[in-house]
Amino acid sequence: MSTLENERPLKASNYIPRKPTHIECSIEKTLDVIGGKWSFLVLRELFSGTKRFGELQRKVNNISPKSLTDTLRHLEEQGVLERTAFPTVPVTVEYKLTPKGEDLHQILKEMKLWAAKWG
């Protein structure tokens, strides 16, 4: 028999499981990885290939440089994209999706189809 902190010994006749205080949701996890509203638009652009910062800023309407920087950093921290800096003057930086990021393509495609149907 094993015991957990502050619980009675585990016996089939008297064991009462604790109610979970938090149930993990895979949708919530996915949204945490993706991040804010700009992430979807940045990902959309990266699905077609590697892009530089300026290209992303031109393609994603109304995004500020700070919002784009924050979004790119978040996606990089989550392992969705990788950032490559080239030693030029000024520094050239390119962003491309990792395999984890590529896996999001089908999800976003389904969201696009849903919006076309119901939007």
N, CA, C and O of each residue as an XYZ file, in Angstrom:
476
protein
N       0.825     -1.172      0.000
C       0.000      0.000      0.000
C       0.873      1.240      0.000
O       1.881      1.308      0.703
N       0.467      2.233     -0.808
C       1.212      3.483     -0.814
C       0.324      4.589     -0.274
O      -0.903      4.494     -0.307
N       0.949      5.620      0.214
C       0.181      6.766      0.701
C       0.710      8.028      0.064
O       1.896      8.136     -0.248
N      -0.164      8.965     -0.123
C       0.209     10.285     -0.595
C       0.070     11.225      0.584
O      -0.598     10.901      1.566
N       0.693     12.380      0.495
C       0.592     13.346      1.584
C      -0.860     13.616      1.934
O      -1.702     13.801      1.055
N      -1.132     13.634      3.187
C      -2.455     13.989      3.716
C      -3.584     13.090      3.211
O      -4.737     13.519      3.177
N      -3.279     11.862      2.821
C      -4.325     10.937      2.389
C      -4.261      9.684      3.246
O      -3.226      9.337      3.814
N      -5.384      9.035      3.314
C      -5.433      7.767      4.021
C      -4.724      6.698      3.189
O      -4.519      6.881      1.989
N      -4.355      5.598      3.811
C      -3.735      4.510      3.031
C      -4.685      4.062      1.917
O      -5.905      4.085      2.078
N      -4.111      3.662      0.801
C      -4.906      3.237     -0.337
C      -5.393      1.807     -0.138
O      -4.614      0.857     -0.219
N      -6.658      1.669      0.118
C      -7.304      0.358      0.220
C      -8.512      0.424     -0.693
O      -9.175      1.457     -0.780
N      -8.793     -0.642     -1.354
C      -9.928     -0.661     -2.277
C     -11.220     -0.274     -1.579
O     -12.092      0.340     -2.194
N     -11.356     -0.612     -0.336
C     -12.619     -0.372      0.359
C     -12.789      1.070      0.842
O     -13.921      1.514      1.032
N     -11.695      1.814      1.048
C     -11.855      3.155      1.598
C     -11.190      4.265      0.768
O     -11.117      5.407      1.224
N     -10.717      3.957     -0.410
C     -10.037      4.968     -1.221
C     -11.054      5.879     -1.903
O     -11.957      5.410     -2.597
N     -10.902      7.156     -1.703
C     -11.735      8.161     -2.364
C     -10.781      9.083     -3.118
O      -9.988      9.794     -2.501
N     -10.854      9.073     -4.452
C      -9.930      9.922     -5.208
C     -10.243     11.397     -4.992
O     -11.392     11.783     -4.778
N      -9.191     12.213     -5.052
C      -9.363     13.656     -4.941
C      -9.924     14.189     -6.243
O      -9.640     13.666     -7.321
N     -10.719     15.232     -6.131
C     -11.194     15.888     -7.342
C     -10.040     16.709     -7.909
O      -9.339     17.392     -7.163
N      -9.840     16.646     -9.220
C      -8.739     17.428     -9.794
C      -9.034     18.923     -9.675
O     -10.170     19.363     -9.851
N      -8.003     19.679     -9.376
C      -8.179     21.128     -9.297
C      -8.025     21.758    -10.671
O      -8.504     22.868    -10.903
N      -7.364     21.060    -11.581
C      -7.161     21.580    -12.934
C      -7.071     20.413    -13.896
O      -6.285     19.489    -13.687
N      -7.860     20.450    -14.936
C      -7.802     19.413    -15.970
C      -7.151     20.047    -17.183
O      -7.642     21.043    -17.716
N      -6.039     19.462    -17.618
C      -5.326     20.021    -18.755
C      -6.147     19.862    -20.022
O      -6.767     18.825    -20.254
N      -6.139     20.908    -20.837
C      -6.882     20.913    -22.089
C      -5.888     21.067    -23.228
O      -5.105     22.017    -23.243
N      -5.910     20.153    -24.170
C      -4.944     20.219    -25.267
C      -5.198     21.435    -26.158
O      -4.260     21.957    -26.760
N      -6.440     21.893    -26.251
C      -6.719     23.101    -27.029
C      -6.070     24.295    -26.351
O      -5.492     25.155    -27.015
N      -6.165     24.344    -25.037
C      -5.540     25.432    -24.280
C      -4.029     25.417    -24.469
O      -3.408     26.467    -24.634
N      -3.440     24.226    -24.444
C      -1.997     24.101    -24.656
C      -1.609     24.616    -26.035
O      -0.613     25.325    -26.182
N      -2.401     24.256    -27.050
C      -2.126     24.704    -28.413
C      -2.198     26.223    -28.502
O      -1.336     26.857    -29.110
N      -3.229     26.802    -27.895
C      -3.362     28.261    -27.919
C      -2.220     28.942    -27.174
O      -1.782     30.020    -27.576
N      -1.733     28.336    -26.102
C      -0.582     28.893    -25.385
C       0.664     28.878    -26.269
O       1.461     29.816    -26.238
N       0.831     27.826    -27.048
C       1.987     27.732    -27.946
C       1.866     28.764    -29.053
O       2.832     29.460    -29.367
N       0.691     28.863    -29.643
C       0.516     29.795    -30.752
C       0.623     31.227    -30.265
O       1.305     32.037    -30.892
N      -0.022     31.553    -29.183
C       0.075     32.904    -28.647
C      -1.061     33.791    -29.104
O      -2.188     33.326    -29.279
N      -0.773     35.060    -29.296
C      -1.789     36.064    -29.599
C      -2.286     36.069    -31.023
O      -1.945     35.205    -31.830
N      -3.108     37.075    -31.314
C      -3.788     37.159    -32.607
C      -2.820     37.299    -33.781
O      -3.109     36.821    -34.877
N      -1.683     37.945    -33.565
C      -0.749     38.149    -34.680
C      -0.075     36.856    -35.098
O       0.345     36.719    -36.247
N       0.033     35.914    -34.187
C       0.740     34.666    -34.488
C       0.127     33.936    -35.676
O       0.845     33.394    -36.517
N      -1.198     33.923    -35.742
C      -1.864     33.230    -36.842
C      -1.461     33.835    -38.184
O      -1.231     33.115    -39.156
N      -1.379     35.163    -38.225
C      -1.043     35.837    -39.483
C       0.431     35.657    -39.837
O       0.776     35.517    -41.010
N       1.296     35.659    -38.830
C       2.723     35.414    -39.077
C       2.914     33.985    -39.568
O       3.653     33.749    -40.524
N       2.251     33.032    -38.922
C       2.352     31.636    -39.356
C       1.868     31.477    -40.787
O       2.491     30.774    -41.583
N       0.763     32.124    -41.117
C       0.223     32.055    -42.486
C       1.303     32.437    -43.504
O       1.445     31.787    -44.540
N       2.047     33.475    -43.208
C       3.096     33.919    -44.131
C       4.269     32.949    -44.176
O       4.863     32.740    -45.234
N       4.604     32.361    -43.044
C       5.745     31.443    -42.999
C       5.435     30.078    -43.595
O       6.355     29.325    -43.914
N       4.153     29.743    -43.753
C       3.814     28.474    -44.395
C       4.306     28.446    -45.837
O       4.537     27.371    -46.391
N       4.466     29.608    -46.445
C       4.940     29.646    -47.834
C       6.467     29.704    -47.934
O       7.017     29.740    -49.035
N       7.149     29.713    -46.786
C       8.609     29.675    -46.826
C       9.257     30.702    -45.915
O       8.586     31.473    -45.230
N      10.582     30.688    -45.928
C      11.399     31.566    -45.097
C      11.137     33.026    -45.439
O      11.000     33.387    -46.608
N      11.070     33.857    -44.408
C      10.833     35.291    -44.603
C      11.756     36.097    -43.705
O      12.176     35.636    -42.643
N      12.065     37.311    -44.152
C      12.812     38.255    -43.328
C      11.824     39.139    -42.580
O      10.641     39.185    -42.915
N      12.316     39.837    -41.568
C      11.471     40.673    -40.717
C      10.666     41.675    -41.543
O       9.454     41.801    -41.365
N      11.340     42.382    -42.441
C      10.666     43.390    -43.256
C       9.576     42.803    -44.140
O       8.522     43.410    -44.330
N       9.837     41.625    -44.674
C       8.818     40.951    -45.492
C       7.581     40.642    -44.658
O       6.453     40.867    -45.096
N       7.804     40.128    -43.458
C       6.676     39.807    -42.582
C       5.899     41.069    -42.219
O       4.669     41.062    -42.185
N       6.620     42.140    -41.951
C       5.942     43.373    -41.572
C       5.083     43.914    -42.717
O       3.995     44.439    -42.482
N       5.567     43.787    -43.943
C       4.784     44.245    -45.105
C       3.556     43.361    -45.347
O       2.489     43.857    -45.709
N       3.716     42.057    -45.148
C       2.640     41.113    -45.456
C       1.536     41.085    -44.398
O       0.373     40.841    -44.721
N       1.896     41.332    -43.133
C       0.912     41.303    -42.041
C       0.436     42.732    -41.820
O       1.127     43.537    -41.195
N      -0.739     43.036    -42.332
C      -1.270     44.400    -42.271
C      -1.436     44.900    -40.841
O      -1.903     44.177    -39.961
N      -1.047     46.137    -40.635
C      -1.261     46.867    -39.377
C      -0.495     46.337    -38.173
O      -0.827     46.698    -37.044
N       0.512     45.497    -38.367
C       1.294     45.023    -37.218
C       2.436     46.009    -36.972
O       3.134     46.413    -37.902
N       2.613     46.383    -35.729
C       3.708     47.287    -35.374
C       5.005     46.483    -35.276
O       4.969     45.269    -35.074
N       6.146     47.155    -35.417
C       7.421     46.430    -35.267
C       7.535     45.748    -33.895
O       8.064     44.641    -33.798
N       7.046     46.397    -32.845
C       7.114     45.793    -31.511
C       6.244     44.536    -31.426
O       6.673     43.518    -30.884
N       5.035     44.608    -31.955
C       4.146     43.431    -31.925
C       4.738     42.287    -32.736
O       4.661     41.128    -32.330
N       5.329     42.615    -33.885
C       5.944     41.576    -34.705
C       7.128     40.954    -33.970
O       7.279     39.732    -33.954
N       7.963     41.788    -33.365
C       9.109     41.284    -32.609
C       8.653     40.390    -31.465
O       9.200     39.305    -31.268
N       7.653     40.841    -30.708
C       7.141     40.043    -29.588
C       6.573     38.714    -30.070
O       6.802     37.675    -29.451
N       5.833     38.747    -31.172
C       5.233     37.528    -31.730
C       6.312     36.554    -32.190
O       6.237     35.360    -31.901
N       7.309     37.058    -32.900
C       8.392     36.200    -33.379
C       9.167     35.586    -32.218
O       9.521     34.408    -32.261
N       9.429     36.373    -31.190
C      10.147     35.846    -30.015
C       9.338     34.751    -29.332
O       9.877     33.712    -28.951
N       8.037     34.996    -29.181
C       7.182     33.989    -28.538
C       7.187     32.686    -29.336
O       7.355     31.607    -28.768
N       7.004     32.790    -30.643
C       6.967     31.590    -31.481
C       8.309     30.862    -31.471
O       8.354     29.633    -31.529
N       9.397     31.618    -31.399
C      10.719     31.002    -31.325
C      10.891     30.280    -29.982
O      11.394     29.157    -29.941
N      10.476     30.923    -28.890
C      10.573     30.298    -27.562
C       9.748     29.020    -27.481
O      10.110     28.091    -26.760
N       8.646     28.968    -28.214
C       7.778     27.798    -28.212
C       8.260     26.713    -29.164
O       7.669     25.634    -29.221
N       9.330     26.986    -29.914
C       9.867     25.988    -30.840
C       9.101     25.870    -32.138
O       9.218     24.868    -32.843
N       8.303     26.902    -32.466
C       7.475     26.886    -33.670
C       8.249     27.410    -34.872
O       8.033     26.968    -36.000
N       9.144     28.349    -34.626
C       9.967     28.864    -35.725
C      11.396     28.996    -35.249
O      11.678     29.008    -34.051
N      12.288     29.094    -36.215
C      13.685     29.328    -35.863
C      14.169     30.595    -36.545
O      13.777     30.923    -37.666
N      15.024     31.284    -35.834
C      15.567     32.567    -36.270
C      17.029     32.347    -36.642
O      17.797     31.776    -35.867
N      17.407     32.806    -37.837
C      18.795     32.705    -38.279
C      19.293     34.098    -38.602
O      18.713     34.797    -39.432
N      20.385     34.505    -37.934
C      20.986     35.817    -38.170
C      22.255     35.631    -39.000
O      23.071     34.752    -38.725
N      22.403     36.475    -40.021
C      23.572     36.431    -40.886
C      24.440     37.644    -40.587
O      23.920     38.749    -40.429
N      25.766     37.456    -40.505
C      26.666     38.547    -40.134
C      26.892     39.549    -41.279
O      27.985     39.639    -41.838
N      25.855     40.278    -41.604
C      25.955     41.323    -42.619
C      25.782     42.668    -41.919
O      25.476     42.719    -40.728
N      25.978     43.748    -42.659
C      25.756     45.081    -42.099
C      24.679     45.752    -42.917
O      24.917     46.037    -44.090
N      23.506     46.021    -42.369
C      23.033     45.568    -41.055
C      22.768     44.063    -41.057
O      22.723     43.425    -42.109
N      22.596     43.522    -39.869
C      22.380     42.072    -39.712
C      21.114     41.667    -40.470
O      20.079     42.327    -40.367
N      21.209     40.575    -41.232
C      20.049     40.010    -41.922
C      19.518     38.869    -41.065
O      20.273     37.985    -40.660
N      18.224     38.891    -40.791
C      17.604     37.853    -39.970
C      16.483     37.209    -40.765
O      15.645     37.897    -41.348
N      16.475     35.883    -40.784
C      15.427     35.133    -41.470
C      14.706     34.245    -40.473
O      15.283     33.769    -39.495
N      13.420     34.037    -40.752
C      12.579     33.204    -39.908
C      11.989     32.092    -40.759
O      11.516     32.323    -41.872
N      12.025     30.876    -40.214
C      11.384     29.761    -40.909
C      10.763     28.837    -39.877
O      11.189     28.793    -38.722
N       9.762     28.109    -40.307
C       9.056     27.198    -39.412
C       9.887     25.955    -39.121
O      10.621     25.463    -39.978
N       9.758     25.467    -37.911
C      10.332     24.187    -37.536
C       9.303     23.110    -37.889
O       8.181     23.442    -38.273
N       9.658     21.835    -37.769
C       8.644     20.794    -37.984
C       7.418     20.977    -37.075
O       6.292     20.708    -37.491
N       7.637     21.430    -35.849
C       6.524     21.708    -34.937
C       5.618     22.792    -35.515
O       4.394     22.693    -35.429
N       6.217     23.824    -36.102
C       5.445     24.887    -36.724
C       4.714     24.425    -37.969
O       3.570     24.814    -38.202
N       5.361     23.604    -38.762
C       4.729     23.059    -39.972
C       3.495     22.244    -39.618
O       2.521     22.222    -40.370
N       3.539     21.572    -38.470
C       2.396     20.765    -38.032
C       1.152     21.608    -37.773
O       0.041     21.077    -37.767
N       1.315     22.890    -37.563
C       0.170     23.773    -37.343
C      -0.575     24.108    -38.636
O      -1.690     24.628    -38.591
N       0.028     23.816    -39.774
C      -0.558     24.196    -41.062
C      -1.966     23.631    -41.241
O      -2.878     24.357    -41.637
N      -2.149     22.362    -40.958
C      -3.460     21.736    -41.150
C      -4.508     22.353    -40.229
O      -5.658     22.542    -40.626
N      -4.106     22.666    -38.995
C      -5.039     23.287    -38.042
C      -5.533     24.622    -38.592
O      -6.732     24.903    -38.587
N      -4.597     25.440    -39.064
C      -4.977     26.760    -39.567
C      -5.761     26.656    -40.873
O      -6.624     27.488    -41.152
N      -5.461     25.639    -41.666
C      -6.216     25.422    -42.898
C      -7.675     25.103    -42.572
O      -8.589     25.601    -43.228
N      -7.882     24.272    -41.557
C      -9.245     23.929    -41.128
C      -9.975     25.157    -40.586
O     -11.172     25.319    -40.818
N      -9.263     26.014    -39.869
C      -9.871     27.242    -39.357
C     -10.287     28.153    -40.512
O     -11.339     28.790    -40.466
N      -9.454     28.204    -41.535
C      -9.754     29.009    -42.726
C     -11.006     28.475    -43.419
O     -11.866     29.255    -43.829
N     -11.113     27.159    -43.551
C     -12.297     26.555    -44.170
C     -13.548     26.834    -43.352
O     -14.607     27.117    -43.912
N     -13.434     26.756    -42.039
C     -14.573     27.028    -41.176
C     -15.021     28.484    -41.353
O     -16.218     28.755    -41.447
N     -14.074     29.413    -41.399
C     -14.410     30.833    -41.559
C     -15.068     31.082    -42.913
O     -15.991     31.890    -43.016
N     -14.597     30.391    -43.954
C     -15.213     30.545    -45.269
C     -16.655     30.036    -45.270
O     -17.524     30.602    -45.934
N     -16.891     28.971    -44.525
C     -18.218     28.385    -44.460
C     -19.181     29.224    -43.611
O     -20.330     29.441    -43.995
N     -18.705     29.687    -42.469
C     -19.594     30.328    -41.506
C     -19.392     31.834    -41.384
O     -20.240     32.521    -40.814
N     -18.284     32.362    -41.910
C     -17.974     33.786    -41.722
C     -18.667     34.656    -42.602
O     -18.487     35.872    -42.536
